[in-house]
């Protein structure tokens, strides 16, 4: 389940780096996703012949049904960042809107997952297992630093980088504010890593079941839906509580930072959002663009 979520987040992150790349990245999303998944499964030509048209069908659905929703949410965000201040709840509402859209996108992928999984060989499933292991270790090397101070430094660097994309250059006092707020809610990399391992095991079991078991279409669909549900709401109560707390604190940090911004920074945020509204509007109406 998580490999699909990750690739779309990565594609969006690439777009954020340069507004001019949005159209190219989006129009080539099916090819990029096919390439990315191939790195996890090493597909045969026959499997790609099934996968690629399915990815284009999801992409067309997304262009028609979800880009207009993105535009509305971005316009709402423009209204929000124009305010002198907004509440953490208002920030969380916008985050939830994007999450709801992503949940719908997950559902659109279910037929593709059901269609491809039975075509995988035992060798490909073993290959997938090794790739998940490597990805987990990569996450661990990037996010599980030796001391809380090192962990805070990494989180602060990534947070500042995103904040400056949105608001422009931060002041020293704003950097201090971010550091103080992040320090109030220390990350728990051990708990996060355990959740990553749980998700990896979960997705392997789902793909293996779809590959080897004789299930009805309804049963296969429910199997994948249940996996997506566990992705959104962890069966581990400790991690679910931690995730909710981190989300709450993130919204508070966003609201605090915005309160500290100048009119110039608010205008930068508005213009940053406007760039994506223009690009997404063009992509939404040009349904035949590739």
C-alpha positions in Angstrom: 0.0 0.0 0.0 2.6 2.5 1.0 4.7 2.3 -2.2 1.8 3.9 -4.1 1.4 6.7 -1.5 5.1 7.3 -1.5 5.6 7.7 -5.2 2.8 10.3 -5.5 4.2 12.3 -2.6 7.6 12.2 -4.3 6.1 13.4 -7.6 4.3 16.2 -5.7 7.5 17.1 -3.9 9.4 17.3 -7.2 6.7 19.7 -8.5 7.0 21.9 -5.5 10.7 22.5 -6.2 9.9 24.4 -9.4 6.5 25.6 -10.5 7.6 25.2 -14.1 8.1 21.5 -13.6 4.5 20.9 -12.5 3.0 20.3 -16.0 5.9 18.0 -17.1 5.9 16.0 -13.9 2.1 15.6 -13.8 1.7 14.7 -17.5 4.5 12.1 -17.1 3.2 10.7 -13.8 2.1 7.3 -15.2 5.5 6.7 -16.8 7.3 7.8 -13.7 5.1 5.6 -11.5 5.6 2.6 -13.8 9.4 3.1 -13.7 9.3 3.5 -9.9 7.2 0.3 -9.4 9.5 -1.5 -11.8 12.4 -0.8 -9.5 10.4 -2.7 -6.8 9.2 -5.6 -8.8 11.4 -5.9 -12.0 8.3 -6.3 -14.3 8.4 -8.3 -17.5 7.3 -6.8 -20.7 4.0 -8.7 -20.6 3.3 -7.3 -17.1 4.1 -3.8 -18.1 1.7 -4.2 -21.0 -1.0 -4.7 -18.3 0.3 -2.2 -15.8 0.8 0.9 -18.0 -2.7 1.2 -19.4 -4.1 0.8 -15.9 -1.9 3.6 -14.6 -3.1 5.9 -17.4 -6.7 5.1 -16.5 -6.1 6.2 -12.9 -4.2 9.2 -14.1 -7.1 10.3 -16.4 -9.5 9.8 -13.5 -7.3 11.9 -11.2 -7.0 14.7 -13.8 -10.8 14.8 -14.2 -12.0 14.4 -10.6 -9.2 15.5 -8.3 -7.3 18.3 -9.9 -10.4 20.6 -9.6 -10.6 19.7 -5.9 -6.9 20.6 -5.5 -7.5 24.0 -7.1 -10.4 24.7 -4.7 -8.2 23.7 -1.7 -5.3 25.9 -2.9 -7.7 28.8 -3.3 -8.9 28.3 0.3 -5.3 28.2 1.4 -4.8 31.6 -0.3 -7.6 33.0 1.8 -6.0 31.4 4.9 -2.5 32.8 4.4 -3.8 36.3 3.8 -5.0 36.4 7.4 -2.8 37.8 10.1 -3.3 34.6 11.9 -5.2 31.3 11.8 -5.9 28.6 14.2 -4.3 25.1 14.4 -7.7 23.6 13.6 -7.9 25.6 10.4 -4.5 24.3 9.3 -5.6 20.7 10.1 -8.8 21.1 8.1 -6.7 21.8 5.0 -4.4 18.9 5.7 -7.4 16.7 6.1 -8.8 17.8 2.7 -5.7 16.6 0.9 -5.7 13.4 2.9 -9.4 12.8 1.9 -8.5 13.3 -1.7 -5.6 10.8 -1.3 -7.9 8.2 0.2 -10.1 8.5 -2.9 -7.1 8.0 -5.1 -6.1 4.9 -3.2 -9.5 3.4 -3.9 -9.0 4.1 -7.6 -5.8 2.0 -7.5 -7.5 -1.1 -6.1 -8.4 -2.6 -9.5 -4.9 -2.1 -10.7 -3.4 -3.8 -7.7 -5.8 -6.7 -8.0 -5.0 -7.1 -11.7 -1.2 -7.0 -11.3 -0.5 -9.0 -8.1 -1.5 -12.4 -9.5 0.9 -11.9 -12.4 3.9 -11.7 -10.1 6.3 -14.6 -9.8 7.8 -15.9 -6.6 11.1 -14.5 -7.6 9.5 -11.0 -8.0 8.0 -11.3 -4.6 11.4 -12.1 -3.1 12.8 -9.1 -5.0 10.0 -6.9 -3.6 10.9 -8.1 -0.1 14.5 -7.1 -0.4 13.6 -3.7 -1.8 11.3 -3.0 1.2 14.1 -4.0 3.5 16.5 -1.6 1.8 14.0 1.2 1.9 13.4 0.7 5.6 17.1 0.8 6.3 17.4 4.0 4.2 14.7 5.7 6.2 16.4 4.6 9.4 19.7 6.1 8.3 18.1 9.4 7.4 15.7 9.8 10.3 16.9 7.8 13.2 19.9 9.8 14.4 22.0 8.9 17.4 20.9 11.6 19.8 17.7 13.7 20.3 19.8 16.8 19.4 20.8 15.2 16.0 17.2 14.2 15.4 16.0 17.8 16.1 18.7 19.2 13.8 17.5 17.0 10.8 13.8 17.8 11.5 14.6 21.6 11.7 16.5 21.6 8.5 13.7 19.9 6.5 11.1 22.1 8.2 13.0 25.3 7.4 13.5 24.2 3.8 9.7 23.7 3.3 8.8 26.9 5.2 11.1 29.0 3.0 9.6 27.5 -0.2 6.3 28.8 0.9 7.1 32.1 2.8 10.5 33.0 1.4 13.5 33.7 3.6 12.9 33.2 7.3 14.3 35.5 10.0 16.5 34.4 12.8 13.6 34.8 15.2 11.4 32.6 13.0 14.1 29.9 12.9 14.3 30.0 16.7 10.6 29.7 16.9 10.6 26.6 14.7 13.4 25.0 16.7 11.6 25.7 20.0 8.3 24.3 18.7 9.9 21.2 17.3 11.8 20.6 20.5 8.5 20.6 22.4 7.4 17.4 20.6 10.4 15.1 20.2 10.1 12.5 17.4 10.1 8.8 18.3 12.0 7.2 15.4 11.9 3.8 17.1 8.1 3.8 17.1 8.0 5.1 13.5 10.5 2.5 12.4 8.4 -0.3 14.0 5.4 1.1 12.1 7.3 1.0 8.8 8.2 -2.6 9.4 4.6 -3.4 10.2 3.4 -1.8 7.0 6.0 -3.6 5.0 5.0 -6.9 6.4 1.3 -6.0 5.8 1.8 -5.1 2.1 3.8 -8.2 1.5 1.1 -10.4 3.0 -1.6 -8.7 0.9 0.4 -9.0 -2.4 1.2 -12.6 -1.6 -2.4 -13.4 -0.8 -3.6 -11.8 -4.1 -0.9 -13.7 -5.9 -1.5 -17.2 -4.4 -5.0 -17.4 -3.0 -8.2 -18.1 -4.8 -10.4 -15.2 -3.8 -13.4 -13.6 -5.3 -13.1 -10.1 -6.8 -15.1 -8.8 -3.8 -12.7 -10.6 -1.5 -9.6 -9.2 -3.2 -11.0 -5.7 -3.2 -11.8 -5.9 0.5 -8.4 -7.3 1.3 -6.8 -4.2 -0.3 -9.3 -1.8 1.2 -8.5 -3.2 4.7 -4.8 -2.7 4.0 -5.4 0.9 3.1 -7.4 1.4 6.2 -4.5 0.0 8.4 -2.2 2.4 6.5 -4.4 5.4 7.5 -5.2 4.1 11.0 -2.5 1.9 12.5 -3.6 -1.2 14.5 -0.8 -0.3 16.9 -2.5 2.0 19.5 0.8 3.5 20.6 1.8 4.6 17.1 -1.8 5.8 16.3 -1.7 8.0 19.4 1.8 9.3 18.5 0.7 10.0 14.9 -2.3 12.0 16.0 -0.2 13.9 18.5 2.4 14.8 15.9 -0.3 15.9 13.5 -1.8 18.1 16.2 1.6 19.6 16.9 2.3 20.1 13.3 -0.8 22.2 12.8 0.1 24.3 15.9 3.6 24.9 14.5 2.2 25.9 11.1 -0.2 28.4 12.8 2.5 29.8 15.1 4.9 30.3 12.2 2.2 32.1 10.1 1.4 34.5 13.0 5.1 35.5 12.9 5.2 36.2 9.2 5.4 39.7 7.6 3.2 41.0 4.9 6.0 40.3 2.4 6.1 36.7 3.5 2.3 36.3 3.3 2.4 37.7 -0.3 5.2 35.2 -1.1 2.9 32.4 0.1 0.0 33.7 -1.9 2.1 33.9 -5.1 3.5 30.4 -4.4 0.0 29.0 -4.2 -1.1 31.0 -7.2 1.6 29.4 -9.3 0.1 25.9 -8.6 -3.4 27.1 -9.1 -2.5 28.3 -12.6 -0.6 25.1 -13.4 -3.3 22.8 -12.0 -6.0 24.7 -13.8 -4.2 24.3 -17.1 -3.7 20.6 -16.5 -7.3 20.1 -15.4 -8.9 21.5 -18.6 -6.4 20.0 -21.0 -7.6 16.4 -20.4 -5.9 15.1 -23.5 -2.5 16.6 -22.6 0.4 14.2 -22.3 
